[in-house]
Amino acid sequence: MKIHEFQAKDLFRDAGIPVPLGMVATTPDQAAQAANSLPGPPWVVKAQIHAGGRGKGGGVKVVNSIEELQRISEQILSAPLITPQTGPSGQRVRQVLIEEGLDIDKEYYLGIVVDRNLESPVIIFSQAGGMEIEDISASHPELVLVEPIDIVNGFMPYHARNIFYGLAPLPDQGMLTELVPIMQGLYELFISKDCSLVEINPLVLTKSGALVALDAKINFDDNALFRHKEIAQLHDPFEMDELEAEASKHNINYIRLDGNIGAMVNGAGLAMATMDVIKLAGAEPANFLDVGGGASEEMVKNGLKIILSDERVKAILINIFGGIMRCDVLARGVVEAAREIEIAVPLIVRLEGTNVEEGREILNNSGLDFLVARDIEEAAGMVAEQVKRSR
C-alpha cells in the first residue's frame, strides 16, 4: 500500500526525522492561506499523487509570491498530471502540499528496502540525490552505498559511520551527528510499521548545516496491514484505478494495462507467461488478472465482469492450469458470468490440469459461444486470429 508524501512526512515527524514545515490544501485559496502561515517566500507547491516523477511532469513548483502560488496551485489541481509513472492519461490531483522553501547546499538519497538475497533490510545511500536510484546504480554504481542491517541486532551507529566514511569527498563531521538519528528513526519506522520501502529523495543538507527530508515515500506490506489499522486508514481510494479498486474488494489481483486483450489466469507466473503469449501473437494485454490458486466460482465470475468493464477489451483469453483450483470450478464460474452479463467479445478458454475434461464438457454443453483451445499454442493462434479480425 502506498500513501501520499504529506502522510509519510507525518510519520517521519513522529519518528524524529526533520521535514520542512508544510500544510495540505485542496483549493488555491486554501493554498494561499497555508502559505501565509508558513515561512517564505519562497514556497514549494507539490502535487499529491502516488506516482513518481512529479517534478518531471510539472507537479512540483517553487513560487515567490502568493499570486504565483495561487495560479500554480490552480493549474496543478485543474488538470491531470502526467508523469513517467502515470501513463499518457495522467492522474487527477486532488490536493497539494504547500511547504516552506529551504536554502539547499547538497542533495542525497537515503532509503531502506529488504534485500531478498541477503534476507535482511539494507540502507541505500547515494550522493546523487534527486535522481532515480535505479538510474544511478546503472550509470554510476560507485555512487551507491549499501549497508546491510542484522535484523536481530537492528540499526547500530556504525552503520551510519560506514556510509559516512565511504563518501568522497568526506563531508563535515557535523553531518554524521545528524545522519545517525535520521537513519535510526527511518529504520525503526521501517520495522515497526512493516514497510516494504522507506525513501528520502532528496535528503538535503541546508547551507546552515541541517539535514532535512525534502521528500518522503513509504510503501507498506499489504499482508501486514491487519496489524496497523491506523496505517490502513491512510489509504486513498481515489489513487487506485476504478477497476483495480473493484478487484481488491473481491481479493482479485488485477492491474489494468494499455492493450486490448483481456486475460484471466490462476497464478502470477502463469499470468506473466500468458501476457508474453498475447504479445507474441501480435496483440497487447489489457490487464494482469490473477484469481489465485484457490479461486471460487464467485471470484471467477467477478473477475470476468471486471475484464468486461474495460471498454478497450476486444477479446478475452482465459488460461487456467487446474491444481488447487479445479477446471470444472473455473468453467462453472465462466458460464455463470456469461449468463448474467452480455459477452460481446470473443472468449478463448484454455484449460489444463485437475478435472480438465469435466471443465471442457461444461463449457461445450453450456450453449454459449466459447472458443476452447486444447493448449497454449492453439490459444495463441486464436488470439492472433481475433486481433486480425478486430483491425
Buried (B, 14 or more C-beta within 10 A) or exposed (E): BBBBBBBBBBBBBEBEBBBBEBBBBBBBEBBBBBBEEBEBBBBBBBBBBBBBBBBEBBBBBBBEEBEBBBBBBBBBBEEEBBBEBBEEEBBBBBBBBBBBBBEBEBBBBBBBBBEEEEEEBBBBBBBBBBBBBEEBBEEEEEBBBBBEBEEEEEBBEEBBBBBBEBBEEEBEEEBBEBBBBBBBBBBBBBBEBBBBBBBBBBBBBBEEEBBBBBBBBBBBBEEBBEEBEEBBEBBBEEBBBEBBEBBBEBEBBBBBBEBBBBBBBBBEEBBEBBBEBBBEBEBBBBBBBBBBEEBBBEBBBBBBBBBBBBEBBBBBBBBBBBBEBBBBBBBBBBBBBBEEEEBEBBBBBBBBBBBBEBBBBBBEEBEEEBBBBEEBEBBBBBBBBBBEEEE
